Amino acid sequence: MGIIECSPVLCKAMENLFRAIEIWLALPYYDYEKVGEEIMDKEQQHQEDLQRIRGFRLIDDDFMNACFDDNIEGTELILRIILNKPDLSVKSVKTQKVMKNLLGRDIWLDIDATDSEDTELDIEIQRADKGADRKRARYHSSILDAHLLKPNDDFKDLSETYVIFITENDVIGGNLPIYTIERQITNMGQPFNDGEHIIYVNGEDKNSATELGKLMHDFFCTDPNDMHFKQLADKVRYFKEDEKGVAAMCKVMEDMREETKIESAVNLLKLGKLTIEEIAKAIGLSVEKVAELAKLKTA
C-alpha cells in the first residue's frame, strides 16, 4: 500500500487537531464542580449588587460619591438652593478629597467644591447623627483654613469657607429646615464677619412647597422618575439604569468588598494566631495577597 498524500489544507487541519489534543492533555486537573459553584456565587453576588443599586439614594455615601464626583451642574444646584445664591457658579468639584494634617487627624471631604470667587465649600452627607457632631464641623473648618493659606500669604487673603452638613435627622433639634451658624461679637450683637460659615440642613424636612424641601426629597429618593430636579435625576438614572453606570457601581461595591477583606486580613495578621494559608481561606483572599500584606506589616 502506498503512502496517502493529503492536500496542504488537510495537512494543516490535521496538524492543528493534534496540537489541540496535545494542549488539552497538558491542562491541569480542575475541580469543575467547584468552578461551577464559584460561578453561581458570583452571579448571586451580582444580583444582590443590582438589588442594592436599585435601593441607593443620594444620602448614601458610596452612591453620593459616584453621583457628585466632577458633577459641577449637580453641585451648583444644591449650593444655590442651600445658600440661596441663584447665580453661584462652581468651577471644580471632587468627592472624598483627603486633607492631611501632619500634627493630627486627617479629614476626608465628602464633596469639596470651589466657586468662581474661590470660596471653599465642604459638603458633608451624614446619615448617622454622631457623624455630624458640632465639633466635627469646627474641625473641618479649621483644616480648610490650614490648607487654604500658603506660607507668607497675608491673613486677609484667606478665602471664605462653608462647611455644610446635610443630615438624615434633625441633629440640631430646632425643627427648622436649615440652621446657619456664624461667629458673633456677643456683647455688641454684631457679626464677626471672619468669612467662616457652618450650615446644617435638616433632611427630615421635605416640604414640597420649598426648593430646599424638594432637594431633601430628592436626596432620599430611590427612583429618578420621582425626583424634582433633572440635574440630580439624570445622574441617579445613569448609575441605576445605564449599562456603563451600573457596571461602574458594581465595580465600586466589588472594590469595597476587597477593601473589607484586606482590612480583616490585616487585623488577623496582627493577632498572629493563624497562618497565612488559614487567613487566606477564612477571608477569601489569595495566599499571595495575604503574604504580601504580611510583608508590608513587618516592613
C-alpha positions as CSV (number, residue, x, y, z in Angstrom):
1,M,0.0,0.0,0.0
2,G,1.4,3.3,-1.0
3,I,1.7,6.5,1.2
4,I,-1.5,8.5,1.2
5,E,-0.8,12.1,0.2
6,C,-3.0,14.9,1.6
7,S,-3.5,18.4,0.4
8,P,-1.7,21.3,2.2
9,V,-5.0,22.4,3.6
10,L,-5.9,19.0,5.0
11,C,-2.4,18.5,6.4
12,K,-2.6,21.9,8.2
13,A,-6.0,21.0,9.7
14,M,-4.7,17.7,11.0
15,E,-1.7,19.4,12.5
16,N,-3.9,21.9,14.3
17,L,-6.1,19.0,15.6
18,F,-3.1,17.1,17.0
19,R,-1.8,20.3,18.6
20,A,-5.2,20.9,20.2
21,I,-5.2,17.4,21.7
22,E,-1.6,17.9,22.9
23,I,-2.6,21.1,24.7
24,W,-5.7,19.6,26.2
25,L,-3.7,16.6,27.6
26,A,-1.3,19.1,29.2
27,L,-4.0,21.0,31.0
28,P,-4.0,20.7,34.9
29,Y,-6.8,19.0,36.6
30,Y,-9.8,21.2,37.5
31,D,-12.5,20.7,40.1
32,Y,-15.3,21.6,37.7
33,E,-17.9,21.3,40.4
34,K,-16.1,23.9,42.5
35,V,-15.6,26.1,39.5
36,G,-19.4,25.9,38.8
37,E,-20.1,26.8,42.4
38,E,-17.9,29.8,42.2
39,I,-19.6,31.0,39.1
40,M,-23.0,30.6,40.8
41,D,-21.7,32.5,43.8
42,K,-20.5,35.4,41.7
43,E,-23.8,35.5,39.8
44,Q,-25.7,35.6,43.1
45,Q,-23.4,38.4,44.3
46,H,-24.0,40.3,41.1
47,Q,-27.8,40.0,41.5
48,E,-27.5,41.2,45.1
49,D,-25.5,44.2,43.9
50,L,-28.1,45.1,41.3
51,Q,-30.8,45.0,44.0
52,R,-28.7,47.2,46.3
53,I,-28.1,49.7,43.5
54,R,-31.9,50.0,42.9
55,G,-32.2,51.0,46.6
56,F,-29.4,53.5,46.7
57,R,-30.2,57.2,47.5
58,L,-28.0,60.3,47.3
59,I,-27.8,60.4,51.1
60,D,-25.9,57.0,50.9
61,D,-22.2,57.6,50.9
62,D,-20.9,55.4,48.1
63,F,-23.8,56.4,45.7
64,M,-23.3,60.1,46.6
65,N,-19.6,59.8,45.8
66,A,-20.3,58.4,42.3
67,C,-23.1,60.9,41.5
68,F,-21.3,64.1,42.6
69,D,-17.7,63.4,41.6
70,D,-16.8,66.1,39.0
71,N,-20.5,66.9,38.8
72,I,-20.4,70.7,38.6
73,E,-24.1,71.1,37.5
74,G,-25.5,69.0,40.3
75,T,-23.2,70.6,42.9
76,E,-24.2,74.1,41.7
77,L,-27.8,73.2,42.1
78,I,-27.6,72.1,45.8
79,L,-25.3,75.1,46.7
80,R,-27.6,77.6,45.0
81,I,-30.6,76.3,46.9
82,I,-28.9,75.9,50.3
83,L,-27.1,79.2,50.2
84,N,-29.9,81.0,48.4
85,K,-27.5,82.2,45.8
86,P,-29.1,81.6,42.4
87,D,-26.1,83.0,40.5
88,L,-23.4,80.9,42.3
89,S,-21.0,79.3,39.8
90,V,-19.0,76.2,40.7
91,K,-15.6,75.8,38.9
92,S,-14.4,72.5,40.5
93,V,-15.8,69.5,42.4
94,K,-14.2,66.5,43.9
95,T,-15.6,63.8,46.2
96,Q,-13.7,62.1,49.0
97,K,-10.8,64.6,48.9
98,V,-8.2,64.0,51.6
99,M,-6.8,66.9,53.6
100,K,-3.8,65.9,55.5
101,N,-2.9,67.2,59.0
102,L,0.7,66.5,59.8
103,L,0.2,67.1,63.5
104,G,-3.2,65.5,64.0
105,R,-6.2,63.8,62.3
106,D,-6.7,63.9,58.6
107,I,-10.2,64.6,57.1
108,W,-12.0,63.3,54.0
109,L,-14.3,65.8,52.4
110,D,-17.5,64.2,51.0
111,I,-17.9,66.9,48.4
112,D,-15.2,69.5,48.0
113,A,-16.2,72.4,45.8
114,T,-14.7,75.8,44.8
115,D,-16.8,78.5,43.3
116,S,-15.9,81.3,40.9
117,E,-14.9,83.6,43.7
118,D,-12.5,80.9,45.2
119,T,-14.8,80.2,48.1
120,E,-14.1,76.8,49.5
121,L,-17.2,74.7,50.2
122,D,-17.2,71.4,52.1
123,I,-20.5,69.4,51.8
124,E,-20.8,66.5,54.3
125,I,-23.5,63.9,53.8
126,Q,-24.3,62.3,57.1
127,R,-26.9,59.6,57.9
128,A,-25.6,58.9,61.4
129,D,-26.1,61.7,64.0
130,K,-22.7,61.2,65.5
131,G,-21.1,61.9,62.1
132,A,-22.5,65.5,62.3
133,D,-21.1,66.4,65.7
134,R,-20.7,70.2,66.1
135,K,-17.1,69.9,67.0
136,R,-16.5,68.0,63.8
137,A,-17.9,71.0,61.9
138,R,-15.4,73.2,63.8
139,Y,-12.5,70.8,63.0
140,H,-13.4,70.6,59.3
141,S,-13.5,74.4,59.2
142,S,-10.1,74.7,60.8
143,I,-8.5,72.2,58.4
144,L,-9.9,74.0,55.4
145,D,-8.3,77.2,56.7
146,A,-4.9,75.4,57.3
147,H,-4.9,74.2,53.6
148,L,-6.0,77.4,52.0
149,L,-3.4,79.8,53.4
150,K,0.1,79.3,51.9
151,P,3.4,80.3,53.6
152,N,3.9,84.1,53.5
153,D,0.3,84.7,52.4
154,D,-1.4,87.6,54.1
155,F,-4.2,86.5,56.6
156,K,-6.6,88.9,54.9
157,D,-6.3,86.8,51.7
158,L,-7.8,83.7,53.5
159,S,-10.7,82.5,51.4
160,E,-14.3,82.4,52.6
161,T,-15.3,78.9,53.7
162,Y,-18.5,76.9,54.1
163,V,-18.9,73.6,56.0
164,I,-22.3,72.3,55.1
165,F,-23.8,69.2,56.8
166,I,-26.8,67.5,55.1
167,T,-28.2,65.2,57.8
168,E,-30.8,62.4,57.7
169,N,-32.2,63.6,61.0
170,D,-32.7,66.9,62.7
171,V,-29.5,66.8,64.7
172,I,-29.8,70.4,66.0
173,G,-33.3,69.7,67.2
174,G,-34.9,73.0,66.5
175,N,-37.4,71.7,64.0
176,L,-36.1,74.0,61.3
177,P,-35.3,73.1,57.7
178,I,-31.8,74.8,57.9
179,Y,-29.5,76.1,60.6
180,T,-26.9,78.8,59.8
181,I,-24.0,79.2,62.3
182,E,-21.9,82.4,62.3
183,R,-19.5,83.9,64.8
184,Q,-20.7,87.0,66.6
185,I,-19.3,89.8,68.8
186,T,-21.7,88.7,71.6
187,N,-21.5,91.9,73.7
188,M,-22.3,94.0,70.7
189,G,-24.8,91.8,69.0
190,Q,-22.9,92.1,65.7
191,P,-21.5,89.5,63.3
192,F,-17.7,88.9,63.5
193,N,-17.5,88.6,59.6
194,D,-14.4,86.4,59.6
195,G,-15.6,84.5,56.5
196,E,-16.3,81.2,58.2
197,H,-19.7,79.7,57.8
198,I,-21.2,76.4,59.1
199,I,-24.6,75.2,57.9
200,Y,-26.8,72.2,58.9
201,V,-29.5,71.1,56.5
202,N,-32.3,69.1,58.2
203,G,-33.0,66.1,55.9
204,E,-36.3,65.4,57.7
205,D,-37.9,68.5,56.2
206,K,-39.1,67.5,52.8
207,N,-41.7,70.3,52.3
208,S,-42.6,70.2,48.6
209,A,-43.6,73.9,48.8
210,T,-39.9,75.0,49.1
211,E,-36.9,74.4,46.9
212,L,-34.9,73.1,49.9
213,G,-37.7,70.7,50.8
214,K,-37.7,69.4,47.2
215,L,-34.0,69.0,47.3
216,M,-34.2,66.9,50.5
217,H,-36.9,64.8,48.9
218,D,-34.5,64.0,46.0
219,F,-31.7,63.1,48.4
220,F,-33.9,60.4,49.9
221,C,-35.5,59.2,46.7
222,T,-34.6,55.9,45.1
223,D,-36.5,56.4,41.8
224,P,-35.1,59.1,39.4
225,N,-38.6,59.4,37.8
226,D,-39.9,60.7,41.2
227,M,-37.2,63.3,41.6
228,H,-37.8,67.0,41.3
229,F,-34.5,68.2,39.8
230,K,-33.3,66.9,36.4
231,Q,-29.7,67.7,37.3
232,L,-29.9,65.1,40.1
233,A,-32.3,62.6,38.4
234,D,-30.1,62.3,35.3
235,K,-27.1,61.2,37.4
236,V,-29.1,58.8,39.5
237,R,-30.7,57.3,36.4
238,Y,-27.2,56.8,34.8
239,F,-25.9,54.8,37.8
240,K,-29.1,52.8,38.2
241,E,-30.2,52.2,34.6
242,D,-27.4,52.8,32.1
243,E,-25.2,49.7,31.4
244,K,-21.9,51.6,31.9
245,G,-23.2,53.4,35.0
246,V,-24.5,50.1,36.6
247,A,-21.1,48.4,35.8
248,A,-19.3,51.3,37.5
249,M,-21.4,51.0,40.7
250,C,-20.9,47.2,40.7
251,K,-17.1,47.8,40.5
252,V,-17.4,50.2,43.4
253,M,-19.1,47.6,45.5
254,E,-16.6,44.9,44.5
255,D,-13.7,47.2,45.5
256,M,-15.4,47.9,48.8
257,R,-15.6,44.1,49.5
258,E,-12.0,43.7,48.6
259,E,-11.0,46.6,51.0
260,T,-13.0,44.9,53.8
261,K,-11.3,41.6,53.1
262,I,-7.9,43.3,53.2
263,E,-8.7,45.1,56.5
264,S,-9.9,41.8,58.0
265,A,-6.7,40.0,56.9
266,V,-4.5,42.8,58.3
267,N,-6.3,42.5,61.7
268,L,-5.9,38.7,61.7
269,L,-2.2,39.1,60.9
270,K,-1.8,41.4,63.8
271,L,-3.3,38.8,66.1
272,G,-0.7,36.3,64.9
273,K,-2.7,33.2,65.7
274,L,-3.4,32.0,62.2
275,T,-1.1,31.0,59.3
276,I,-1.2,32.9,56.0
277,E,-3.0,30.0,54.4
278,E,-5.6,29.9,57.1
279,I,-6.2,33.6,56.8
280,A,-6.5,33.4,53.0
281,K,-9.1,30.6,53.3
282,A,-11.1,32.3,56.0
283,I,-11.2,35.8,54.4
284,G,-11.4,34.7,50.7
285,L,-8.2,36.3,49.5
286,S,-5.4,34.6,47.6
287,V,-2.4,33.2,49.6
288,E,-0.2,35.5,47.6
289,K,-2.2,38.6,48.6
290,V,-2.1,37.7,52.3
291,A,1.6,37.0,52.1
292,E,2.1,40.5,50.5
293,L,0.1,42.1,53.4
294,A,2.2,40.1,55.9
295,K,5.4,41.6,54.3
296,L,4.0,45.1,54.5
297,K,3.1,44.5,58.2
298,T,6.7,43.6,59.0
299,A,8.4,46.2,56.8
